């Protein structure tokens, strides 16, 4: 007896081929990530993929198959979220604590004033990547490969 039907997993190679065709270049970096929000008060907390194609960073979320939500609320339409920013727009990438990121997202702190998280603070907190843009706004991500992501921008500074 089978209780759950599993969807066939998409071929990752084919998925990345489609992304490269859609974005017009080669994927140079990718990681699972959650978009927590923007410093302008947009709190999102969306899981998805963060990747870099050419000189643009992209985040996109994907529809989850939540059977409980369908039962309780009926059919609900999925609204896809995509966010992009040019690599040249990034002024700085720093790691902060989740608590400090939450303060900024709630409007109680300025993104550029958030201190870098110390190694001790990171031991007791979830590290969040604060992407400061040259426009003065910031985007907050919980990124699986946060060191590799930050290294992309450190290499461009030198």
Secondary structure, 3 states (H helix, E strand, C coil): CCCCCCCCCCCHHHHHHHHHHHHCCCEEEEEEEEEEEECCCCEEEEEEEEEEECCEEEEEECCCCCHHHHHHHCCCCCCCCEEEEEHHHEEEEEEEEHHHHHHHHCCCCCHHHCCCCCHHHHHHCCEEEEEEECCCCEEEEEECCHHHHHHHHHHHHC
